[in-house]
Amino acid sequence: MSGHGAPTLSVDGRGLRIAVVAASWHTTVMDGLLDGSRRALREAGVEDVREVRVPGSFELPVAAARLAREGYDAVVALGVVVRGGTPHFDYVCQAATSGLTQVSVDTGVPVGFGVLTCDDEAQALDRAGLSGSQEDKGHEAATAAVATALALR
């Protein structure tokens, strides 16, 4: 499991403005990722949170770029791409990953990467922070975004 060796982060995000941009595909998985992100931000004391929904993971970078330029201290990007029988998976995963990295580098605003890139739906469900999931990637992405925003202060 990819979560092995992950750091334990405790963050105080009071006073931070955080934007969460989330894709809409795979409703059950996305509900889990969003819930994890919301929980992490509450635990960190972040009160100023804006949520924006986009159609899919391909659209995450453009929304994250706009939000980063609106003065948010960090952006959390949540999505899921499940491998199919065509190269579409590779193109969307590469575009989302490269695009979100570019947003962070170009704007200096941390982007918490909560985009699941899975071979099948079972892997996505196991990382979505749902009851019975092994990991909570929405929580991890939000915590990482807050921690990085604090480190850059």
NUVO-749669 format. One line per field, with one value per residue (C-alpha): x, y, z; chain. Coordinates in nm, 2 decimals. Example, Ala and Ser with C-alpha at 12.3 -4.5 7.8 and 13.67 -1.06 7.14 Angstrom:
2
X c(1.23  1.37);
Y c(-0.45  -0.11);
Z c(0.78  0.71);
chain c(A  A);
This chain:
153
X c(0.00  0.13  0.06  0.35  0.60  0.38  0.47  0.24  0.16  0.00  -0.09  -0.24  -0.41  -0.60  -0.62  -0.54  -0.76  -0.79  -0.96  -1.06  -1.12  -1.28  -1.37  -1.72  -1.66  -1.69  -1.93  -1.87  -1.49  -1.52  -1.76  -1.50  -1.21  -1.41  -1.52  -1.15  -1.04  -1.32  -1.23  -0.86  -0.93  -1.16  -0.90  -0.64  -0.86  -0.91  -1.24  -1.21  -1.27  -1.40  -1.51  -1.53  -1.65  -1.53  -1.64  -1.33  -0.96  -0.85  -1.02  -0.85  -0.54  -0.72  -0.95  -0.66  -0.47  -0.76  -0.80  -0.43  -0.43  -0.73  -0.52  -0.57  -0.29  -0.32  -0.53  -0.64  -0.70  -0.91  -0.99  -0.99  -0.89  -0.96  -0.77  -0.98  -0.90  -0.76  -0.47  -0.72  -0.61  -0.24  -0.33  -0.56  -0.32  -0.03  -0.22  -0.36  -0.03  0.18  -0.09  -0.12  0.26  0.29  0.02  0.21  0.55  0.41  0.21  0.41  0.08  0.10  -0.13  -0.23  -0.23  -0.53  -0.58  -0.61  -0.47  -0.59  -0.60  -0.95  -1.24  -1.14  -0.81  -0.99  -1.23  -0.94  -0.78  -1.10  -1.12  -1.45  -1.55  -1.32  -1.07  -0.70  -0.61  -0.77  -0.61  -0.84  -0.73  -0.37  -0.39  -0.55  -0.31  -0.01  -0.14  -0.18  0.16  0.33  0.15  0.27  0.62  0.63  0.52);
Y c(0.00  0.34  0.49  0.30  0.54  0.85  1.12  1.21  1.58  1.80  2.14  2.46  2.63  2.89  3.21  3.03  3.06  2.72  2.64  2.28  2.19  1.85  1.65  1.50  1.16  0.85  1.00  0.75  0.79  1.17  1.19  1.01  1.23  1.55  1.43  1.35  1.69  1.87  1.68  1.76  2.13  2.13  1.95  2.21  2.49  2.63  2.82  3.00  2.72  2.75  2.44  2.43  2.13  2.07  1.79  1.57  1.55  1.70  2.03  2.05  2.24  2.54  2.57  2.54  2.81  3.05  2.98  3.01  3.36  3.47  3.48  3.15  3.02  2.67  2.47  2.11  1.92  1.61  1.37  1.01  0.84  0.47  0.29  0.17  0.00  0.30  0.54  0.81  0.71  0.80  1.13  1.25  1.14  1.31  1.63  1.65  1.58  1.81  2.08  2.09  2.09  2.38  2.57  2.53  2.63  2.92  3.08  2.98  2.85  2.49  2.24  1.94  1.65  1.43  1.28  0.90  0.72  0.37  0.05  -0.03  0.10  -0.12  0.06  0.39  0.29  0.16  0.51  0.72  0.74  0.55  0.30  0.00  0.20  0.15  0.51  0.86  1.05  1.35  1.40  1.36  1.61  1.87  1.83  1.84  2.16  2.33  2.21  2.34  2.68  2.71  2.61  2.88  3.15);
Z c(0.00  -0.10  0.25  0.41  0.56  0.53  0.78  1.07  1.03  1.29  1.16  1.28  0.99  1.18  0.97  0.64  0.33  0.15  -0.17  -0.26  -0.62  -0.68  -0.99  -1.02  -1.17  -0.95  -0.70  -0.41  -0.43  -0.46  -0.16  0.04  -0.07  -0.01  0.34  0.42  0.30  0.50  0.82  0.78  0.74  1.04  1.25  1.14  1.24  0.89  0.87  0.54  0.29  -0.06  -0.26  -0.64  -0.84  -1.20  -1.44  -1.42  -1.32  -1.65  -1.55  -1.21  -1.32  -1.47  -1.17  -0.93  -1.12  -1.10  -0.73  -0.66  -0.82  -0.60  -0.29  -0.13  0.09  -0.06  -0.30  -0.25  -0.58  -0.56  -0.84  -0.95  -1.28  -1.32  -1.59  -1.89  -2.21  -2.40  -2.35  -2.22  -1.86  -1.94  -2.10  -1.82  -1.54  -1.71  -1.78  -1.42  -1.26  -1.48  -1.47  -1.09  -1.05  -1.29  -1.10  -0.78  -0.93  -1.13  -0.85  -0.54  -0.39  -0.26  -0.43  -0.22  -0.46  -0.40  -0.74  -0.73  -1.04  -1.00  -1.21  -1.09  -0.88  -0.59  -0.56  -0.57  -0.30  -0.08  -0.09  -0.06  0.32  0.33  0.59  0.53  0.32  0.40  0.32  0.33  0.05  0.08  0.43  0.34  0.05  0.26  0.55  0.31  0.15  0.49  0.61  0.30  0.32  0.68  0.59  0.32  0.57);
chain c(A  A  A  A  A  A  A  A  A  A  A  A  A  A  A  A  A  A  A  A  A  A  A  A  A  A  A  A  A  A  A  A  A  A  A  A  A  A  A  A  A  A  A  A  A  A  A  A  A  A  A  A  A  A  A  A  A  A  A  A  A  A  A  A  A  A  A  A  A  A  A  A  A  A  A  A  A  A  A  A  A  A  A  A  A  A  A  A  A  A  A  A  A  A  A  A  A  A  A  A  A  A  A  A  A  A  A  A  A  A  A  A  A  A  A  A  A  A  A  A  A  A  A  A  A  A  A  A  A  A  A  A  A  A  A  A  A  A  A  A  A  A  A  A  A  A  A  A  A  A  A  A  A);
